[in-house]
Amino acid sequence: MQGSLWADAQNQGNQARAPDIDMSELETLFSTAVATNASEKGATKRGSAISKPEIVHLVDMRRANNCEIMLTKIKMPLPDMISAILALDTSVLDNDQVENLIKFCPTNEEIEMLKNYNGNKEMLGKCEQFFLELMKVPRVESKLRVFAFRIAFSTQADELRTNLTTINDATKEVKESLKLRQIMQTILTLGNALNQGTARGSAVGFRLDSLLKLSDTRARNNKMTLMHYLCKLLAEKLPELLDFDKDLIHLEAASKIQLKLLAEEMQAINKGLEKVEQELAASVNDGAISVGFRKALKSFLDSAEAVVRSLISLYSEVGRNADSLAQYFGEDPARCPFEQVTSILVIFVNMFKKSRDENARTVEAEKKKMEKEKASMSTIKGSE
């Protein structure tokens, strides 16, 4: 570097030239140090280090390390792992393990790199050895994805069926509840009475979201809402309707279900089944390695197809019922979809229960007050 002694030496030429060295003398004087016992041991160590074969790494070190960590968690000899994959054995590999195996399937570049490697394959690293095992299986990534679908299918199908059934049950409960029907008629009557003499005083129905306004409409004394009055009226005239919420046991659960998500689940199952069919057809040409795999996959496909057929039928039924719920209240399903209908109904039910319970507490408090006053009057009369 500029300004260093080395740079100065270059500039000074012969002035900074080192003296000539007698190499034979140098070797005689200092080569004896190499022959000492300690040095010989060192030489032996160096020799053994050189002769010891080194592990060959072809895959990116970070990916290789992560792959090895993944393999230590599975704790299974590679041949046994491959056998479990080809047998679709869910008792040996779980979903998380299969998903991790998918992440570490060799890329096309890695496959080519291993194919072009001409050295001793036994000297390759654990990741490379793992890749070589996977490469023995035709379309191994496709088979692993089919395996993952096979593991998740039962749970996925059961959850979808449960949600679809919940929607059907909730729809049926709402439409068949005579108590809810009577309450809706009572609300209409109240509305017409309040709007008597106006253009809205002879309505034959009302928009569903009007139910949410019952708690906003307050009496002149500001102590009671129209919802409180509805509950008071029913308590006096039709007390058997006050527990109408017991008819709607699936309503709240149904209100938390999004039809769009169910459609996506249905589509995912259908696509997964298509992949199974494609891999089953492709594996015909795999040879002996895929005989057990094809048998296991065919068995799964037969049972899964029956399950999916019933789900498709149930899904179509739910679509019709979801639309019919909006139509039941005189709404357009396109403008007031199922999710909106159930959300409004859940809010209405909760507001009704709250007002019903508040009315009951008020009545109880007034009753106790009257009893106290009565007792007080009796005490006064007794003292006279």
C-alpha positions as CSV (number, residue, x, y, z in Angstrom):
1,M,0.0,0.0,0.0
2,Q,1.1,3.5,-0.7
3,G,3.3,4.9,2.1
4,S,4.1,1.4,3.5
5,L,7.6,0.0,3.8
6,W,6.8,-2.4,0.9
7,A,5.9,0.5,-1.4
8,D,9.1,2.3,-0.3
9,A,11.2,-0.8,-1.0
10,Q,9.8,-1.0,-4.5
11,N,10.8,2.7,-5.1
12,Q,14.3,2.4,-3.7
13,G,15.2,-0.5,-6.0
14,N,18.6,-2.0,-5.0
15,Q,18.9,0.1,-1.9
16,A,16.3,-2.1,-0.2
17,R,17.3,-5.3,-1.9
18,A,17.5,-8.4,0.4
19,P,20.9,-10.2,0.5
20,D,21.5,-13.4,-1.5
21,I,20.7,-16.6,0.5
22,D,22.7,-19.8,0.4
23,M,19.8,-22.2,0.1
24,S,21.9,-25.3,0.8
25,E,23.1,-23.8,4.1
26,L,19.5,-22.9,5.0
27,E,18.2,-26.3,4.3
28,T,21.1,-27.9,6.3
29,L,20.5,-25.7,9.3
30,F,16.7,-25.8,9.5
31,S,15.5,-29.0,7.8
32,T,16.6,-31.0,10.8
33,A,13.7,-29.4,12.8
34,V,11.3,-31.2,10.5
35,A,12.8,-34.6,11.4
36,T,12.2,-34.4,15.1
37,N,9.7,-36.8,16.8
38,A,7.1,-34.0,17.3
39,S,7.4,-33.0,13.7
40,E,7.1,-36.6,12.5
41,K,3.9,-36.9,14.5
42,G,2.7,-33.7,12.9
43,A,3.6,-35.0,9.5
44,T,1.7,-38.2,10.3
45,K,-1.3,-36.2,11.3
46,R,-1.1,-34.2,8.2
47,G,-0.8,-37.3,6.1
48,S,-3.8,-38.9,7.8
49,A,-5.8,-35.8,7.3
50,I,-5.0,-35.8,3.6
51,S,-5.8,-39.5,3.3
52,K,-9.1,-39.2,5.1
53,P,-11.9,-38.9,2.5
54,E,-13.8,-35.7,2.7
55,I,-17.6,-35.4,2.5
56,V,-18.7,-34.0,-0.9
57,H,-21.4,-31.3,-0.8
58,L,-23.1,-30.4,-4.0
59,V,-26.3,-28.8,-2.7
60,D,-26.3,-25.2,-1.3
61,M,-25.0,-25.5,2.3
62,R,-27.9,-23.7,3.9
63,R,-30.5,-25.9,2.1
64,A,-28.5,-29.0,2.9
65,N,-28.3,-28.1,6.6
66,N,-32.0,-27.5,6.8
67,C,-32.7,-30.8,5.0
68,E,-30.5,-32.7,7.5
69,I,-32.3,-31.1,10.4
70,M,-35.6,-32.2,8.9
71,L,-34.3,-35.7,8.4
72,T,-33.2,-36.0,12.1
73,K,-36.7,-35.2,13.2
74,I,-38.2,-38.0,11.1
75,K,-35.6,-40.4,12.6
76,M,-36.0,-43.2,10.0
77,P,-33.7,-44.9,7.5
78,L,-34.1,-43.5,4.0
79,P,-35.2,-46.8,2.5
80,D,-37.9,-47.2,5.2
81,M,-39.1,-43.7,4.5
82,I,-39.4,-44.4,0.8
83,S,-41.3,-47.6,1.6
84,A,-43.8,-45.7,3.8
85,I,-44.3,-43.1,1.0
86,L,-45.0,-45.7,-1.6
87,A,-47.4,-47.6,0.8
88,L,-49.2,-44.3,1.7
89,D,-48.7,-45.5,5.3
90,T,-50.3,-42.8,7.6
91,S,-49.2,-44.7,10.7
92,V,-45.5,-44.0,9.9
93,L,-45.5,-40.5,8.5
94,D,-47.9,-37.7,9.5
95,N,-49.0,-34.6,7.6
96,D,-46.3,-32.3,8.9
97,Q,-43.5,-34.7,8.0
98,V,-44.9,-35.3,4.5
99,E,-45.2,-31.5,4.0
100,N,-41.5,-31.1,5.0
101,L,-40.5,-33.9,2.6
102,I,-42.3,-32.0,-0.2
103,K,-40.3,-28.8,0.7
104,F,-37.0,-30.8,0.3
105,C,-37.8,-32.6,-2.9
106,P,-34.8,-32.0,-5.3
107,T,-35.2,-29.3,-7.9
108,N,-34.6,-30.0,-11.6
109,E,-31.2,-28.3,-11.2
110,E,-30.2,-30.4,-8.2
111,I,-31.3,-33.6,-10.0
112,E,-29.1,-32.7,-13.0
113,M,-26.2,-31.9,-10.7
114,L,-26.5,-35.3,-9.0
115,K,-26.9,-37.1,-12.3
116,N,-23.7,-35.4,-13.6
117,Y,-21.7,-36.3,-10.5
118,N,-19.2,-39.0,-11.4
119,G,-17.4,-39.3,-8.1
120,N,-17.9,-41.8,-5.3
121,K,-21.6,-41.4,-4.3
122,E,-21.0,-42.8,-0.9
123,M,-18.9,-39.7,-0.1
124,L,-21.9,-37.4,-0.7
125,G,-23.5,-35.5,2.2
126,K,-26.7,-36.6,3.9
127,C,-28.8,-34.2,1.9
128,E,-27.4,-35.5,-1.3
129,Q,-27.9,-39.1,-0.2
130,F,-31.5,-38.2,0.6
131,F,-32.0,-36.6,-2.8
132,L,-30.6,-39.7,-4.5
133,E,-33.1,-41.9,-2.7
134,L,-36.0,-39.7,-3.7
135,M,-34.8,-39.7,-7.3
136,K,-35.3,-43.5,-7.4
137,V,-39.1,-42.9,-7.2
138,P,-40.7,-41.6,-10.4
139,R,-42.5,-38.2,-9.9
140,V,-41.8,-38.4,-6.1
141,E,-43.1,-34.8,-5.4
142,S,-46.4,-35.7,-7.1
143,K,-46.6,-38.8,-5.0
144,L,-45.9,-36.9,-1.8
145,R,-48.5,-34.3,-2.6
146,V,-51.0,-37.1,-3.1
147,F,-49.9,-38.6,0.2
148,A,-50.5,-35.2,1.9
149,F,-54.0,-35.0,0.4
150,R,-54.6,-38.6,1.6
151,I,-53.7,-37.7,5.2
152,A,-55.7,-34.5,5.3
153,F,-58.7,-35.7,3.3
154,S,-60.7,-37.3,6.1
155,T,-60.5,-34.3,8.5
156,Q,-61.0,-31.8,5.6
157,A,-64.1,-33.7,4.4
158,D,-65.6,-34.1,7.9
159,E,-65.2,-30.3,8.7
160,L,-66.8,-29.4,5.4
161,R,-69.7,-31.8,6.0
162,T,-70.2,-30.4,9.5
163,N,-70.3,-26.8,8.3
164,L,-72.7,-27.7,5.4
165,T,-75.0,-29.6,7.8
166,T,-74.9,-26.7,10.3
167,I,-76.2,-24.3,7.6
168,N,-78.9,-26.7,6.6
169,D,-80.0,-27.2,10.2
170,A,-80.0,-23.5,10.9
171,T,-82.0,-22.7,7.8
172,K,-84.6,-25.4,8.6
173,E,-84.9,-24.2,12.3
174,V,-85.5,-20.6,11.3
175,K,-88.1,-21.4,8.6
176,E,-89.9,-24.0,10.8
177,S,-90.1,-21.9,14.0
178,L,-93.7,-21.0,14.5
179,K,-92.6,-18.8,17.5
180,L,-90.3,-16.7,15.4
181,R,-93.1,-16.3,12.8
182,Q,-95.5,-15.1,15.4
183,I,-92.9,-12.6,16.8
184,M,-92.3,-11.3,13.3
185,Q,-96.0,-10.8,12.8
186,T,-96.2,-9.0,16.2
187,I,-93.4,-6.7,15.2
188,L,-95.2,-5.9,11.9
189,T,-98.4,-5.1,13.9
190,L,-96.4,-2.8,16.2
191,G,-94.9,-1.0,13.3
192,N,-98.2,-0.5,11.5
193,A,-99.7,0.8,14.8
194,L,-96.9,3.3,15.3
195,N,-97.1,4.4,11.6
196,Q,-100.9,4.6,11.5
197,G,-102.1,7.4,9.4
198,T,-98.9,7.5,7.3
199,A,-98.0,5.8,4.0
200,R,-96.1,3.2,6.0
201,G,-99.1,2.4,8.3
202,S,-100.5,-0.6,6.3
203,A,-97.3,-2.5,5.5
204,V,-97.6,-6.2,4.7
205,G,-93.9,-6.8,5.7
206,F,-90.7,-5.1,6.7
207,R,-87.0,-5.3,5.7
208,L,-85.0,-7.7,7.8
209,D,-82.5,-5.0,9.0
210,S,-85.4,-3.2,10.6
211,L,-85.1,-5.7,13.5
212,L,-81.9,-3.9,14.5
213,K,-83.8,-0.6,14.9
214,L,-86.1,-2.0,17.7
215,S,-83.5,-1.3,20.3
216,D,-82.8,2.2,18.9
217,T,-86.4,3.4,19.1
218,R,-87.0,4.7,22.6
219,A,-90.2,5.7,24.4
220,R,-90.8,9.4,25.3
221,N,-89.7,8.8,28.9
222,N,-86.5,7.4,27.5
223,K,-86.7,4.5,29.9
224,M,-87.9,1.9,27.5
225,T,-87.1,0.8,23.9
226,L,-89.4,-0.7,21.4
227,M,-87.6,-4.0,22.0
228,H,-88.5,-3.8,25.7
229,Y,-92.1,-3.0,24.8
230,L,-92.2,-6.0,22.4
231,C,-90.9,-8.3,25.2
232,K,-93.4,-6.8,27.7
233,L,-96.3,-7.3,25.3
234,L,-95.4,-10.9,24.6
235,A,-94.9,-11.6,28.3
236,E,-98.4,-10.4,29.0
237,K,-100.2,-11.8,25.9
238,L,-98.1,-14.6,24.5
239,P,-95.5,-15.7,27.1
240,E,-94.9,-19.0,25.4
241,L,-93.0,-17.1,22.6
242,L,-90.4,-15.6,25.0
243,D,-88.1,-18.6,24.6
244,F,-88.2,-18.7,20.8
245,D,-84.4,-18.6,20.7
246,K,-84.5,-22.3,21.8
247,D,-85.8,-23.2,18.4
248,L,-82.7,-21.7,16.8
249,I,-79.9,-23.8,18.3
250,H,-77.7,-23.8,15.2
251,L,-78.2,-20.2,14.2
252,E,-75.2,-18.7,15.9
253,A,-72.8,-21.4,14.6
254,A,-74.2,-20.9,11.1
255,S,-73.6,-17.2,11.3
256,K,-69.9,-17.7,11.7
257,I,-69.6,-19.7,8.4
258,Q,-68.7,-18.0,5.2
259,L,-70.2,-19.6,2.1
260,K,-67.2,-18.4,0.0
261,L,-64.8,-20.3,2.2
262,L,-67.0,-23.5,1.9
263,A,-66.8,-23.0,-1.9
264,E,-63.0,-22.8,-1.7
265,E,-62.9,-26.0,0.4
266,M,-65.1,-27.8,-2.0
267,Q,-62.9,-26.7,-4.9
268,A,-59.7,-27.8,-3.1
269,I,-61.1,-31.2,-2.4
270,N,-62.1,-31.6,-6.1
271,K,-58.7,-30.5,-7.3
272,G,-57.0,-32.8,-4.8
273,L,-59.0,-35.7,-6.1
274,E,-58.1,-34.8,-9.7
275,K,-54.4,-34.9,-8.8
276,V,-54.9,-38.4,-7.3
277,E,-56.5,-39.6,-10.5
278,Q,-53.7,-38.1,-12.6
279,E,-51.0,-39.7,-10.5
280,L,-52.7,-43.0,-10.5
281,A,-52.9,-43.0,-14.3
282,A,-49.3,-41.8,-14.6
283,S,-47.9,-44.4,-12.2
284,V,-49.0,-47.2,-14.6
285,N,-45.7,-46.8,-16.4
286,D,-43.5,-46.7,-13.3
287,G,-42.8,-50.4,-13.2
288,A,-42.4,-52.6,-10.2
289,I,-41.5,-49.7,-7.8
290,S,-45.1,-48.4,-7.9
291,V,-47.1,-51.6,-7.7
292,G,-47.9,-51.2,-4.0
293,F,-48.4,-47.5,-4.4
294,R,-51.0,-47.9,-7.1
295,K,-52.9,-50.5,-5.1
296,A,-53.0,-48.3,-2.0
297,L,-53.9,-45.2,-4.0
298,K,-56.7,-47.0,-5.9
299,S,-58.2,-48.1,-2.6
300,F,-58.2,-44.6,-1.3
301,L,-59.6,-43.1,-4.5
302,D,-62.6,-45.5,-4.5
303,S,-63.6,-44.5,-1.0
304,A,-62.8,-40.8,-1.4
305,E,-64.9,-40.5,-4.6
306,A,-67.9,-41.8,-2.8
307,V,-67.4,-39.2,0.0
308,V,-66.9,-36.4,-2.5
309,R,-70.1,-37.3,-4.4
310,S,-72.1,-37.0,-1.2
311,L,-70.4,-33.7,-0.3
312,I,-71.2,-32.3,-3.8
313,S,-74.9,-33.2,-3.3
314,L,-75.0,-31.7,0.1
315,Y,-73.2,-28.6,-1.1
316,S,-75.8,-28.0,-3.8
317,E,-78.6,-28.5,-1.3
318,V,-77.0,-25.9,1.0
319,G,-76.7,-23.4,-1.8
320,R,-80.4,-23.6,-2.4
321,N,-81.3,-23.5,1.3
322,A,-79.0,-20.5,1.9
323,D,-80.8,-18.5,-0.8
324,S,-84.2,-19.7,0.4
325,L,-83.5,-18.2,3.9
326,A,-83.2,-14.7,2.4
327,Q,-86.3,-15.3,0.3
328,Y,-88.2,-16.5,3.4
329,F,-87.9,-12.9,4.8
330,G,-88.8,-11.4,1.5
331,E,-85.2,-10.4,0.7
332,D,-83.2,-10.8,-2.5
333,P,-80.3,-13.3,-1.9
334,A,-78.1,-11.2,-4.1
335,R,-78.6,-8.1,-2.0
336,C,-79.0,-9.8,1.4
337,P,-76.9,-13.0,1.3
338,F,-77.0,-15.8,3.8
339,E,-74.2,-14.4,6.0
340,Q,-76.1,-11.1,6.4
341,V,-79.4,-12.8,7.2
342,T,-77.9,-14.9,9.9
343,S,-75.9,-12.1,11.3
344,I,-79.0,-9.9,11.7
345,L,-81.0,-12.7,13.2
346,V,-78.2,-13.5,15.8
347,I,-78.1,-9.8,16.8
348,F,-81.9,-9.7,17.0
349,V,-82.0,-12.8,19.2
350,N,-79.3,-11.4,21.6
351,M,-81.1,-8.0,21.8
352,F,-84.4,-9.7,22.5
353,K,-83.0,-11.9,25.2
354,K,-81.3,-8.9,26.8
355,S,-84.5,-6.9,26.9
356,R,-86.5,-9.8,28.0
357,D,-84.1,-10.4,31.0
358,E,-84.0,-6.7,31.8
359,N,-87.9,-6.6,31.8
360,A,-87.9,-9.6,34.1
361,R,-85.5,-7.9,36.5
362,T,-87.5,-4.7,36.5
363,V,-90.7,-6.6,37.3
364,E,-89.0,-8.5,40.1
365,A,-87.6,-5.3,41.5
366,E,-91.1,-3.6,41.4
367,K,-92.6,-6.7,43.0
368,K,-90.1,-6.6,45.9
369,K,-90.6,-2.8,46.3
370,M,-94.4,-3.3,46.5
371,E,-93.9,-6.1,49.1
372,K,-91.7,-3.9,51.1
373,E,-94.1,-1.0,51.0
374,K,-97.0,-3.4,51.9
375,A,-95.0,-4.8,54.8
376,S,-94.2,-1.2,55.9
377,M,-97.9,-0.2,55.8
378,S,-98.8,-3.3,57.8
379,T,-96.2,-2.3,60.5
380,I,-97.6,1.2,60.7
381,K,-101.2,-0.1,61.0
382,G,-100.1,-2.5,63.7
383,S,-98.4,0.2,65.7
384,E,-101.7,2.3,65.6
